[in-house]
C-alpha cells in the first residue's frame, strides 16, 4: 500500500496512534526506530509528523511507522526513573500553557516556576492561566502574581466551569500548545470549555485538595483553530542535561541584577558579591520567587548527586 503522512496523536504501551487521511492507525514501536543509542525513552512523541505504510487487515487499522520527520519545538523533562534519559511530553509545539488553581496558587508556584524555566529553556512561549477564579480573591491573586506580571508574562484569569475564559479562546488559532500543571487545576475542564464537543473526562479533587489524574497520557486534540496537547498532572518536572550554573539564565527577572555578580558562574546561593542576593535584600526582586529558585536549585543538585556513579 502507498505511504501516508500522518500525525502522532497519542501513545499507548508499545504503540503510537497516528491520524492520516481521516483514519487513526495503530503503529507498533519496533524495528529500526529503536536501534542504536538514543537519549529519549521512546523514539516517537505526541505531535510527531511521521510517514506510515498501512497494513492490510480486517480489524483495527494498522500501519508500519517508517519515518519520524524533523521536529520544531519540544517539551521534555528528565525521565522520572532514569534522569540520564529525556521524557518527551510533546513535540512540534510553540506554546506552553501553565495552569494553576486560584484556590491553591501559593503552593503551586514552584511548579509554575519550573514550567516557566522549561519554557525558556526549550524556546516555547509561556502563558499562565489561573483557573478556578471563583475560589480565589482577585486582589490576593494580583498581589501573588505581581512579580510575574512585572516580567510581562501573559496571564489569564478563568473559571472553566462557568465558561469564563478571559479571551483565551482566540489565543490558539494556528498554534500548537501544551497544557501543563498540577492535577486538580482544571486543565481538562479548560480544554472542554475552549473546544465544545470534546467531552473529555474530568474529575474532582480529593479531600486533601489533590487532583485525581483524569488525563492518563498526553493526547493531541483540536482546539479553537489550532491544536493542544492535554497532559497528565505534572508534579515532578526535572530538568534534563542542565548545568546548574545556567539555571538563573532562564529567570528573566534576574537578568539585570545578575550583571552585578562578581562571578560569571554565580548560582546566587553562597557566592560573595552576588547582585541577585543584593537585589532581593533591597526589595527589587521578589523574595518568594528567589527562595523557590534556591529550592529548585537544591532539588536539582540532589538529583544530580543521586545519579552520579
C-alpha positions in Angstrom: 0.0 0.0 0.0 1.1 3.6 -0.5 2.9 5.5 2.2 0.9 8.2 4.0 1.9 11.3 6.0 0.4 11.5 9.5 0.4 13.0 12.9 1.0 11.1 16.2 -1.9 11.9 18.5 -1.2 9.6 21.4 1.0 6.8 22.6 -0.2 3.6 24.4 2.2 0.9 25.5 4.4 -0.1 22.6 2.1 1.6 20.0 1.7 5.0 18.5 -1.7 6.1 17.2 -1.4 8.1 14.0 -4.0 10.2 12.2 -3.6 10.1 8.5 -6.2 10.7 5.8 -9.0 10.9 8.3 -8.2 7.4 9.7 -6.5 6.6 13.0 -3.8 3.8 12.6 -2.2 1.8 15.3 1.6 1.6 14.7 3.9 -0.7 16.6 7.0 0.9 18.0 9.6 -1.6 17.0 12.3 -2.3 14.4 14.8 0.2 13.2 13.2 3.1 15.2 14.6 1.6 18.4 18.0 0.7 17.1 21.2 2.4 18.2 21.9 4.8 21.1 19.2 7.4 21.9 18.6 10.0 24.6 14.8 9.6 24.6 12.9 6.7 26.3 10.6 6.5 23.3 11.6 7.2 19.7 8.2 8.8 19.0 6.3 11.5 20.8 2.9 13.1 20.6 2.9 15.7 17.9 5.4 13.9 15.7 4.9 14.2 11.9 5.6 10.8 10.5 5.4 8.6 7.4 3.5 5.3 7.7 2.6 2.4 5.4 -0.9 0.9 6.1 -1.0 -2.8 6.6 -3.9 -4.8 5.1 -6.2 -6.5 7.6 -9.8 -6.9 8.8 -9.5 -5.4 12.3 -8.3 -2.1 13.7 -6.4 -0.1 11.1 -2.7 -0.8 11.5 0.4 0.6 9.8 4.1 0.4 9.9 5.8 3.5 11.1 8.5 4.2 8.5 10.0 7.7 9.4 9.8 10.4 12.0 10.3 13.8 10.5 12.4 16.7 11.9 10.8 18.4 14.9 10.2 22.1 15.8 9.7 22.8 19.5 9.9 20.2 22.2 8.6 20.0 25.7 10.6 17.4 27.8 11.8 16.6 31.2 14.3 14.2 32.7 12.8 10.8 32.9 11.4 10.2 36.5 13.1 6.7 36.7 16.3 7.4 34.7 17.4 11.0 34.7 20.0 10.2 32.0 17.1 10.0 29.5 14.7 12.6 28.3 11.0 12.0 28.6 9.4 13.8 25.6 5.9 15.1 26.5 5.1 16.7 23.2 6.9 17.9 20.0 6.2 20.4 17.3 4.6 22.8 19.8 5.2 26.5 20.2 3.2 27.5 23.4 3.3 26.2 26.9 0.1 26.9 28.9 0.8 26.7 32.6 -2.4 26.1 34.5 -2.6 26.8 38.3 -5.6 26.9 40.6 -6.7 30.1 42.3 -7.7 28.1 45.4 -4.1 26.7 45.9 -2.0 29.1 43.9 0.7 29.8 46.6 1.6 26.1 46.9 1.7 25.6 43.2 4.2 28.4 42.4 7.2 26.1 42.5 5.6 24.0 39.7 4.8 27.3 37.9 8.4 28.4 38.2 9.8 25.0 37.0 7.5 25.1 33.9 8.4 28.8 33.2 12.1 27.8 33.3 11.4 24.9 31.0 9.5 27.1 28.5 12.5 29.5 28.3 15.0 26.6 28.1 13.0 25.0 25.3 12.1 28.2 23.4 8.4 27.9 24.0 6.1 30.9 24.6 4.7 30.7 28.1 1.1 31.6 29.0 0.0 31.5 32.6 -3.7 30.6 33.3 -5.1 31.0 36.8 -8.2 28.8 36.8 -11.0 28.4 39.4 -11.0 32.1 40.0 -14.4 31.8 41.7 -12.5 30.2 44.6 -9.9 33.0 45.0 -9.8 36.6 45.9 -8.7 38.7 42.9 -6.8 41.3 44.9 -4.8 38.5 46.6 -4.2 36.8 43.3 -2.9 40.0 41.8 -0.5 40.5 44.6 0.8 37.0 44.5 1.3 37.3 40.7 2.9 40.8 40.8 6.4 39.5 40.0 5.1 37.6 37.0 3.2 40.5 35.7 6.3 42.6 36.0 8.0 40.2 33.6 5.3 40.9 31.0 4.2 37.3 31.2 0.8 36.7 29.5 -1.7 35.9 32.3 -5.4 34.9 32.0 -7.9 34.5 34.8 -10.5 31.9 34.1 -13.3 29.8 35.6 -13.8 26.9 33.2 -16.9 25.6 35.0 -18.6 28.9 34.3 -17.3 29.3 30.8 -15.3 32.4 31.8 -12.2 32.2 29.6 -10.8 35.8 29.7 -10.2 35.8 25.9 -8.2 32.7 26.0 -10.0 31.1 23.1 -8.5 33.4 20.5 -5.0 32.6 21.7 -4.7 29.2 19.9 -5.6 29.7 16.3 -2.7 28.5 14.2 -0.7 27.3 17.2 0.0 24.0 18.9 0.1 24.3 22.7 0.8 22.1 25.6 -1.3 22.4 28.8 0.7 21.6 31.9 0.3 22.0 35.6 -0.5 20.0 38.7 -3.5 17.7 38.9 -6.7 19.3 40.1 -6.1 22.7 38.4 -8.8 22.1 35.8 -6.7 21.7 32.6 -9.1 19.2 31.0 -12.1 21.3 32.0 -10.5 24.3 30.3 -9.9 22.3 27.1 -13.6 21.2 27.2 -14.7 24.8 27.6 -12.4 26.0 24.8 -13.5 23.3 22.4 -17.1 22.4 22.9 -18.0 18.8 21.9 -14.8 17.2 23.1 -16.4 16.0 26.3 -13.1 14.8 27.9 -13.5 13.1 31.2 -12.8 15.3 34.3 -12.6 14.6 38.0 -12.8 16.3 41.3 -10.0 16.8 43.8 -9.8 14.5 46.9 -10.3 15.5 50.5 -6.7 16.8 50.8 -7.2 19.1 47.7 -5.0 16.9 45.5 -6.3 16.3 42.0 -7.1 12.9 40.6 -5.5 12.0 37.3 -8.3 12.0 34.8 -5.8 12.5 31.9 -3.6 9.5 31.9 -1.5 10.1 28.8 -0.6 13.0 26.6 -3.1 13.4 23.8 -3.2 15.8 20.8 -6.6 17.4 20.3 -8.1 20.1 18.1 -8.5 23.4 19.9 -10.0 26.7 18.8 -8.4 26.7 15.4 -5.2 25.0 16.5 -4.1 22.0 18.5 -3.4 21.3 22.2 -1.6 18.5 24.0 -3.6 17.6 27.1 -1.1 16.2 29.6 -1.4 14.3 32.9 -0.8 16.4 36.1 2.8 17.3 36.4 4.3 17.1 39.9 8.0 16.3 39.2 9.4 18.3 36.3 13.1 17.7 36.4 15.4 19.5 34.0 17.4 17.4 31.6 21.1 17.9 31.0 21.2 21.3 32.7 24.3 22.9 34.0 23.1 24.2 37.4 25.1 27.4 37.0 22.9 28.2 34.0 19.5 27.8 35.8 19.2 31.5 36.6 19.8 32.4 33.0 16.2 31.4 32.3 14.8 33.7 35.0 14.3 36.9 33.0 13.5 38.9 36.2 17.1 38.1 37.5 18.8 39.4 34.3 19.6 43.0 35.4 20.7 42.0 38.9 22.8 39.1 37.5 25.1 41.6 35.7 26.2 42.9 39.1 27.5 39.5 40.2 31.3 39.2 40.6 31.4 35.7 39.1 30.0 34.7 35.7 29.1 31.3 37.1 27.4 32.7 40.2 24.5 30.5 41.4 23.2 33.3 43.7 23.3 30.9 46.6 26.5 31.4 48.6 28.9 33.4 46.4 30.1 36.8 47.7 29.3 40.0 45.8 26.1 38.5 44.3 24.0 41.0 42.5 20.8 38.8 42.7 21.1 38.4 46.5 21.7 42.2 46.9 18.6 42.9 44.8 16.5 40.7 46.9 17.7 42.4 50.1 16.8 45.8 48.5 13.3 44.6 47.6 14.0 44.9 43.9 13.5 41.1 43.3 10.6 39.1 44.8 11.9 37.1 47.8 9.5 34.3 47.4 10.5 33.7 43.8 14.2 33.8 44.8 13.6 31.3 47.6 11.8 29.0 45.2 14.7 29.3 42.8 17.0 28.2 45.6 14.7 25.2 46.4 14.7 24.1 42.7 18.5 24.5 42.6 18.9 22.3 45.7 16.5 19.7 44.3 18.3 19.5 41.0 21.7 19.3 42.8 20.5 16.5 45.0 19.1 14.6 41.9 22.4 15.1 40.1 24.3 13.7 43.1 21.9 10.7 43.3 22.6 9.7 39.7 26.4 10.2 40.0 28.4 6.9 39.7 
